[in-house]
Amino acid sequence: DDNHLMAVGGRRIPLVPDITSADAEFEGLLLGLEWLCSRPPDWMAQNSQDEEMDLTVLGDCKAIIDQFNNDSVPRKLRPKQTIAEDLLEQLDTFSGIIFEHIPRVENRLCDAVCGSIIEMSVSRAVQEFEQDFQQLKFQSLPSMGKKKLLRTPLSDCIERHLGEGSIVPISMRPPLIQRFADVATGVDDGIAL
């Protein structure tokens, strides 16, 4: 109906040690708040017939919803909560801001969006791997004279695409690693091996 606006979006966050689903949930919240804050000042008036309008934030991470409803105290994610609070303060066009918990099993739309983003990100990562791989596979090792070579373009490519933080699923890595190994053997790149 005319009194509801739903915004759906997502972005990939870096895969780092100790990342949790709460980190991802906060990123989703920040993305939505940033989007709302980037709207022109008269945007709300153009998109609503109501003079007063509430913002309802729906989330399936109960810990975060509880934090914004003052039912719990943030610990590890306090910096992200501070950013969200600063963004919320900019949203003075809303008469109220409500945080509601939605059980994860009822949040199918979010799961579908996240699945699509993951699929696109993996596809892009594999495409980038293929582009780099095609450029490097016929390169010979740089000549360093008597200096010891610690890294090669091929070893850098392996680290960039398959190292720590890679989003390429482990199940997809063996054939990619085999291709790297074949090329490294062909160009006598012992460092990449």
N, C-alpha and C positions, 0 to 999 in steps of 0.2 A: 504494500500500500504506500501512499504518498508520505507517510510519516516515518518511514524507515529507510535507512540507507545502509547497505552492507558493502564493505570494502574487503576484498580478498587479495592477498599478495604474499610475497615471501622473498627471502634472500638467503643465500648460502653463507654460513658463518664458518670461519676457519676451524678445522678439526685440530684441537690442541689437547694435551693431557688435562685431565680433571674436568672436561666439559660435561655438563649434565643436561637433562631435558629442561630443567629450569632456566638454564642459559638460553636455550633455543626459544623457550616460551617468552622470556624477556625480550629477545631480539624481535620476535613477532609483535609484541606490544609496542616496542620502540618504533618499529617500521610503521605501524598504524598511526601512532601519535605524531611521528614526523610528517607523515602524509597529511594528516589533518591540519597540522600547524603550517604547512606549506600552501594551504588554500588561501586565495585572496580574502581580504577582510569581509567583503560583501557576499562571499560564497554561500554562507549559511542562509542568508536572507533569500537568495535566489533559489535555493533548493528546499525550502520548507515554507509551508503556509502558517505554521505555528510561530507565535512570538517567543515562546519558551520551548526549549528542546533539551532533553537529557541525552547524555552519551552513555551508552551501556557497553561495557567491555566484557566480552565473554571469553573465558579461558578454561582449559582443562588441567592446569597446574594449580591445585588447591593451595599450595604454599604461597604462590604469588598473589592469588586472589585474596587470601587471608591477610597478607601483608598490607595490601591496599585498603582492606576493610578494617585495618588496625586490630585484627584478631591474632596476629603473630608479629614477631620482630625479625626484620631481615638480618642475615648474618653475612654469608659469603657474597651475596649478590647486592650488597648495599650500594656500591657505585652505580649499578644499573638502575636501581630503584631511584636514586637521586636524579639521574638523567630523566627518567620517566616522570618524576614529580615536577621537574623543571618544565618539561613539555606540557604536562597537565595544567600548570599555572598559566600557560599561554592560551589555553582554550577557554577564554572567558565568555565565548559566545554561547556556551552551554549553561543551562540553568542548574544542572546537576550532573555528576559523574557517578555511575553505578558500576560496581565490579561484581560479576556473577560467575560462579563456578559451574561448568558443564562437565559432567562425567565423561571421561575419555571415550567410552563406548558410544556416547551420543554425539560425538564430535567428528563425524565421518568426513565432513567437508574439509576440515583441517588436515586430516590424514591424507585425503586425496591430493590436496595442494602440496603438502610436504613430499609425498611420493613423487609427484610430477617434478618438483624442484630437484629432488635427488636424482631422478632419472635424467633430467636435462643436464645437471652438473656433471654426472658421470659420463654422459655422452660427449659433452664438451671437453672433459679431461682426456678422454680417449682420442678425440679428434686432435687435440693439441699434441698429445704424445705422437700420433701418426705423422703430423706435420714436422715436428722436431726430428723424429726418427728418419723420415725421408731425406731431410737436409743433411743429417749427420752420417748416414750409412755409407757414403762414399768419400767421406773426409779422412785424410790420413792424419796421423798424430803430429802435433806441432814439434818442430825440432828444437830441443832445449840444449843442445851441445852436451857438456858434462854435468849440467845441473840436473838434479833429480826431479822428475815430473811427478807432482802429487795429485793433480786432477787433470782430467781430459774433458773435452766437450761431451763425449759420450757418458763419462761418469757423472758429469753435472746433469745431463739429461735424465739419467736413471734416478738420481737423487730428487730432482725436481718433480718427476712424474710418479715415482713409485716409492719415494722415501717417506719419512715421518710426516704425517699430515695429509698424505695422498687420499683423495676420495675414490680412487679406483678400487673397487671391491677386491678383496683378497682372491676370490674365486676367478677373477679375470686376469690376475697378475701372472700366473705361470707361463701362458703363451707369450706374453709381452716380454717377460724376463728371458725366455728362450730366444726370442728374436734379438734382443740386446746381446745375449751371449754369443750367438752366431756371428753377429756383426763385429763384436769386440774381438773374437777369435780371428776373423778374416782380416782385420786391420792391425792385429797383434797389440791390442789394447789391454794389457794386463791389469791396469788400474781399474777399468770398468768391470773386468771379470771379478 
